[in-house]
Amino acid sequence: MSFEQLSLAEIIVIIVVAVEVVIVLAAIVTLVILRRRAMQREQRYDRARNELSEIIQEFGGPEDASARRGAYAVVQRLGKDSGRRLLVELGEFLTIDLVEPLASVFVEAGLAQESRQASKRRPWERLRVIREARALNDPADLLSGLIRDESPDVRLSAFEALCALGRAGEALVALPEISTDGRLVRMRAVDALASTEPLPINELSQLSESDSSDLRLITVGALGRAGAREAVQVIINAVTDTDVEVRIEALRSLREMEDRSALPACIAALKDEFWEVRSAAAGTVADLGGDGAAEHLGPLLDDSAEWVRHNAALGLRRCGAAGIATLREAAKHGNESASAAIAEHRLQTEGA
């Protein structure tokens, strides 16, 4: 059949099919080209990372000036976006004395200005800026502004970054807002503060008297987990706080700090109206009171709350002979928590 014999409809179909084939082939060629370019970019990035990894070994030595020039050249070849990525990637694994030269290169290459612009854009870009600041010791001086960001995620990340850099005192300005962003956020704030050096003990002690129970919870938790013995009285005072969660956090903190001066307050907490507090107090009294705690924990074996009875029984196991004797006596009267504790004690001491 010749082309002249084709109907108009058949010709249109052939043209459409041909166009579609051309489009598909063009798309395949484009994808191949883009893939190749992406691979080339990654290869350039890998080469630059290896080169810069070798250069940073010279930082702080006789060839420091030459090393900085070499690092600057590597970053310039990569371009601003990849340069930011590479400096942060390496900075996260370096000590503070080696980060300073990278931060200098970051500024000299004009990347600090890029960060300043990104800090005014979308939240994910601001989070990237915070990561840069944390890795390179805030070379663009942006954390003090981002700590007041309207986005909870950005605000919390800036708070954690400041704490990681030993600038927790500056981060405290955002603590009132952070304390209202949910329990998980509060716990992350506690962890960030507890691991910072230096810990702003005086400022946290003052915040422990705040009207906000959420804020008091963070401060008490941070002081306790950091083992701030200078503030042990602040934590002891929190055992009688008006908020249940704060009282529990204080008891847990005192248990970790192992300060026997807190024992009287913890013994008093065994009679708290909330079973959650009595349960936490049982473990703390057992650890702080030793053998002498048995007389205080024994009555809790008849507590109305199962978890209180359970924790009291576990605590009595750690109270030496007096605790075991108390458990045996309670087990004779059918106390299940005491019976379980005695059985576990036998398994550990006598074998199965």
Buried (B, 14 or more C-beta within 10 A) or exposed (E): EEEEEEEEEEEEEEEEEEEEEEEEEEEEEEEEEEEEEEEEEEEBBEEBBEBBEEBBEBBEEEBEEEBBBBBBBBBBEBBBEBBBBBBBBBBEEBEEEBBBBBBBBBBBBEBBEBBBEBBEEEBEBBBBBBBBBBBBBBBBEBBBEBBEBEBBBBBBBBBBBBBBBBBBBBBBEBBBBBBEBEEEBBEBBBBBBBBBEEBBBEBBBEBBEBEBBBBBBBBBBBBBBBBBEEBBBBBBBBBEBEBBBBBBBBBBBBBEBEBEEBBEBBBBBBEBEEBBBBBBBBBBBBBBBBEBBBBBBBEBBBBEBEBBBBBBBBBBBBBBEBBBBBBBEBBEEEBBBBBBBBEEBEEEEEEE
